Amino acid sequence: MMAATDLVPRVENAAYVVDLANNENLMGPSPLAIEAIQREAAQVYRYPDIDGTPLLDALAEHYETETEHFMLGNGSNELIDLIARQWARPGTEVIVPSPSFLPYGSASQRAGAKIIRTGLRDWHFDLDAVVDMICEKTSLIILGNPNNPTGTEIDRGTLEHWLATIPEDILVVLDEAYAEYSSDQGLGLALLKQRENLIVLRTFSKAYGLAGLRIGYAIGSPDLIRIVQSQRQQFNVNRLAHTAALAALKDQDYLLRVLGNNVVFKRILYAGLSDLRIAHVPSFTNFILLYCGYALATSEALKTYRLLVKPLERFGLHEFIRVTIGPPETIERLLIALKEIQSEQSWFPVSECPVSVPKQPCSGEKLWRY
Ligand SMILES: Cc1ncc(COP(=O)(O)O)c(C=O)c1O
């Protein structure tokens, strides 16, 4: 029987840069996906299947539903963009609980809508504040669950109850980019059974390790999927992405090992952070929010250790960095570097013992309109 850590991660030697800034799966994709790409390489003179039908069929089988409920995108980023073009038109308002994945706001703003941001309560979206901000102009609400950059998730009961209070003419988008890592992998699908006006987004970029190929998918009613499809260019997803995603989806054993490893790696990281008394937000993803006192200075200091992390000042979290959870060698490098920075820099706090969840800086009120 294979232990969770038996997967050999491709970890860079300490002399090289380790990029922990983008929430990628540092174990990489399934070897079967890599083999499939190699086999398909000679076929790239041909256009891809226009809809990616073999993959749509495989997704339908995987989720035990019909193919018409799915469409593919050039990453879920493209799907966010396509949805915004249709539902975030000038004159409309889009509610984006924040801090969250930045393209929700930027895509909606590009499409012409006014963005309404609501804040957090105990590191979770303040869903009551979202309801308070609904008006006759509200056309779209975009929610990341689990959320990037907080790594927190909202439980099924809370979301079900909240969704029931959202008027049916407002489209709700639930971005489940990190669903595989979460505590409730079937959440989006279950909610789709309860509400028509909902689109769930998923991606092969995170747990499936295919970020560089750009492939994600939307799940929704056939009518909604048709509307989103009408916005896309033909051949929006390339041939190698189709092939690799199909192979990755079929290799659920590998996915389970990735997820098992992430649990083990997270445990090792939590223990190290507790030893150093670095406050952090418990994560339901493959990344974690760390309280470091001064995000930009910490990320700059970590670069001298050849470690790249995400400072979160653009999210309004000036005292926090976000770090991808990697294999033990990576965690060790990170912890050694953090320990040295913490001992040398007065702005890097040593939290109380036992380490508590850091106080989140945003109120539960509406944050800003622009
Ligand atoms: C919450 C969230 N949604 C979507 C994406 C983008 O995924 P994709 O690579 O499928 O465009 C990311 C990537 O970081 C993310 O964090």
The ligand as an SDF file (V2000), in Angstrom:
LIG
                    3D

 16 16  0  0  0  0  0  0  0  0999 V2000
  -10.4540   31.0910   -7.4520 C   0  0  0  0  0  0  0  0  0  0  0  0
   -9.8130   30.8900   -8.7900 C   0  0  0  0  0  0  0  0  0  0  0  0
  -10.5930   30.7480   -9.8530 N   0  0  0  0  0  0  0  0  0  0  0  0
  -10.0640   30.5750  -11.0780 C   0  0  0  0  0  0  0  0  0  0  0  0
   -8.7080   30.5410  -11.2630 C   0  0  0  0  0  0  0  0  0  0  0  0
   -8.1590   30.4560  -12.6450 C   0  0  0  0  0  0  0  0  0  0  0  0
   -8.1180   29.2100  -13.0940 O   0  0  0  0  0  0  0  0  0  0  0  0
   -7.7790   28.8830  -14.5990 P   0  0  0  0  0  0  0  0  0  0  0  0
   -6.3450   28.5440  -14.6220 O   0  0  0  0  0  0  0  0  0  0  0  0
   -8.6890   27.7340  -14.8830 O   0  0  0  0  0  0  0  0  0  0  0  0
   -8.0990   30.0590  -15.4720 O   0  0  0  0  0  0  0  0  0  0  0  0
   -7.8490   30.6750  -10.1880 C   0  0  0  0  0  0  0  0  0  0  0  0
   -6.4030   30.6590  -10.3960 C   0  0  0  0  0  0  0  0  0  0  0  0
   -5.6120   31.0010   -9.5760 O   0  0  0  0  0  0  0  0  0  0  0  0
   -8.4200   30.8600   -8.9110 C   0  0  0  0  0  0  0  0  0  0  0  0
   -7.6490   31.0170   -7.8390 O   0  0  0  0  0  0  0  0  0  0  0  0
  1  2  1  0
  2  3  1  0
  2 15  2  0
  3  4  2  0
  4  5  1  0
  5  6  1  0
  5 12  2  0
  6  7  1  0
  7  8  1  0
  8  9  2  0
  8 10  1  0
  8 11  1  0
 12 13  1  0
 12 15  1  0
 13 14  2  0
 15 16  1  0
M  END
$$$$
